[in-house]
Amino acid sequence: MEKWFATDFITLTAIAITTVVIYAIVILYTRIFGKRSFSKMSSFDFAMTVAVGSLIATTILSHSVSLLEGMFGCFMIFAMQMLAALSRRWKPFRKAIDNSPLLIINGWLTYLR
């Protein structure tokens, strides 16, 4: 419990540097692989976004994951996202991972009059 607020300058510096680098890498990968990874989300896209967030947090705060490992892991997640985007051209794959809209209320304006 007493270690909650204990740290040293070297640890804080390492966290700061790792945060800046991994943040820049995520921006770079998003620019390379496209904005699709964060908009118009399917279930697959949501899983990718959660994985990126988890990877960023682990890379920044864990001593057991190096910056290079975090960068490579992030690259692999974005590469899988790109592979999924390309695979969406194949109808069975697209049908398996994309969400279809669900009509909840039809003609609700007629009931308000």
Phi and psi in degrees as a GROMACS rama.xvg file:
@    title "Ramachandran Plot"
@    xaxis  label "Phi"
@    yaxis  label "Psi"
@TYPE xy
-72.5201  -13.0669  GLU-2
-85.4041  -3.41325  LYS-3
-59.5815  -38.0837  TRP-4
-110.728  8.5053  PHE-5
-97.5236  132.643  ALA-6
-160.979  179.81  THR-7
-133.022  168.268  ASP-8
-62.7973  -38.0104  PHE-9
-63.7753  -43.1081  ILE-10
-64.0254  -44.8792  THR-11
-64.1038  -38.5566  LEU-12
-64.8647  -42.8652  THR-13
-62.2374  -42.4113  ALA-14
-63.9265  -42.6547  ILE-15
-62.9958  -46.7932  ALA-16
-64.4032  -45.0245  ILE-17
-61.8363  -41.0614  THR-18
-61.5029  -47.4099  THR-19
-62.275  -45.8241  VAL-20
-67.4157  -47.475  VAL-21
-67.3961  -33.7158  ILE-22
-64.2095  -45.4736  TYR-23
-62.9238  -38.6393  ALA-24
-64.1522  -43.3581  ILE-25
-62.3385  -42.6638  VAL-26
-62.1957  -45.9608  ILE-27
-60.2354  -49.3949  LEU-28
-62.5142  -37.6431  TYR-29
-63.7023  -40.0701  THR-30
-67.5383  -38.856  ARG-31
-71.3942  -49.0911  ILE-32
-88.6735  -8.9005  PHE-33
101.893  158.85  GLY-34
-75.9368  -8.97162  LYS-35
-53.8627  -29.1462  ARG-36
-64.7789  -16.4196  SER-37
-126.09  5.73176  PHE-38
-134.056  160.602  SER-39
49.9203  57.4436  LYS-40
-78.6118  128.801  MET-41
-94.3027  -178.434  SER-42
-61.0488  -38.4781  SER-43
-64.8656  -42.0417  PHE-44
-64.0689  -40.5094  ASP-45
-62.9941  -43.2604  PHE-46
-61.3498  -38.6181  ALA-47
-63.5402  -43.51  MET-48
-64.7527  -41.6508  THR-49
-64.2138  -40.915  VAL-50
-63.5704  -41.7337  ALA-51
-62.8019  -44.3742  VAL-52
-60.8557  -44.0233  GLY-53
-64.4619  -42.1584  SER-54
-64.1444  -41.8345  LEU-55
-60.7515  -48.7725  ILE-56
-61.4583  -43.4507  ALA-57
-65.0769  -42.6528  THR-58
-64.3839  -39.76  THR-59
-71.5087  -42.7135  ILE-60
-103.935  -14.397  LEU-61
-94.6119  135.236  SER-62
-79.822  -17.0438  HIS-63
-86.4426  -9.39572  SER-64
-113.932  121.421  VAL-65
-78.9097  163.725  SER-66
-60.8998  -42.6069  LEU-67
-62.7885  -40.9641  LEU-68
-63.8443  -40.9002  GLU-69
-64.5876  -41.9315  GLY-70
-63.7274  -41.5263  MET-71
-68.8734  -41.485  PHE-72
-60.7576  -41.6404  GLY-73
-64.0858  -42.1511  CYS-74
-59.1808  -43.656  PHE-75
-63.7803  -39.3114  MET-76
-63.4673  -45.6799  ILE-77
-65.807  -36.98  PHE-78
-64.6436  -40.4476  ALA-79
-63.394  -37.8565  MET-80
-63.3675  -42.3247  GLN-81
-64.8019  -40.9566  MET-82
-61.7735  -41.4014  LEU-83
-64.9672  -40.158  ALA-84
-62.9666  -40.8346  ALA-85
-69.7888  -35.6521  LEU-86
-70.4115  -18.8948  SER-87
-63.7508  -15.2284  ARG-88
-67.0788  -23.9207  ARG-89
-88.9297  116.847  TRP-90
-54.8059  -45.5887  LYS-91
-60.647  -37.0365  PRO-92
-68.8526  -44.6665  PHE-93
-59.7964  -42.1111  ARG-94
-65.5847  -31.8246  LYS-95
-75.4492  -33.0409  ALA-96
-108.837  -20.2024  ILE-97
-86.9357  146.711  ASP-98
-84.3511  142.591  ASN-99
-104.033  145.06  SER-100
-65.5549  147.558  PRO-101
-116.425  120.217  LEU-102
-80.4282  117.498  LEU-103
-96.5408  -47.3995  ILE-104
-129.841  127.929  ILE-105
-115.102  125.573  ASN-106
70.3059  33.7748  GLY-107
-67.2449  -23.9079  TRP-108
-66.0986  -31.4743  LEU-109
-67.2846  -28.0002  THR-110
-78.0699  -20.5442  TYR-111
-81.7561  -16.6904  LEU-112
